Amino acid sequence: MGRWRPPSAKSSPHITADGHARLKAEFEQLWRVRRPEVVRALAAAAAEGDRSENAEYQYRKKELREIDARLKYLTTRLQEVTVVEVRTRSDGKVYFGAWVEIADDDGNERRYRIVGADETDARAGLISVDSPVARALLGRGEGEVVEVVLPGGRQQLEIVAVRCDTA
């Protein structure tokens, strides 16, 4: 269950409409589907007798606490975030919600979308607006080279293209 990780305390309150919809869907799924399932399983485990040695009962109690903690976090976070509508721009500048194609010092190209802290997914190319790479890219234009300080050292990145598509 412990797969959820809230953003750091200093995270931006901005989120894309897609990200906001995913958080709301997660809340609804946990509240309307998952939590009732766990409550039913917990009640069934409790009916089996001695709770102190009932592994199923202990597991379900822990699972319910984790779900409730996530629901509490989502309730608070959904009230705090500001949905930023991503609009097409033609100035070639990097902005929140845009997909950015970059090339590093070795010519390796990558594609990232700059999103809110709650939406990050490195495998899908979604990077937080609060990340060093995003902070270096924001407001810069196609063809510009930016220097980013990463844990592995300084790296220069060239902005190859900026796109607005949401996929």
Secondary structure, 3 states (H helix, E strand, C coil): CCCCCCCCCCCCCEEEHHHHHHHHHHHHHHHHHHHHHHHHHHHHHHCCCCHHHCHHHHHHHHHHHHHHHHHHHHHHHHHHCEEECCCCCCCCECCCCCEEEEECCCCCEEEEEEECHHHCEHHHCEEECCCHHHHHHCCCECCCEEEEEECCEEEEEEEEEEECCCC
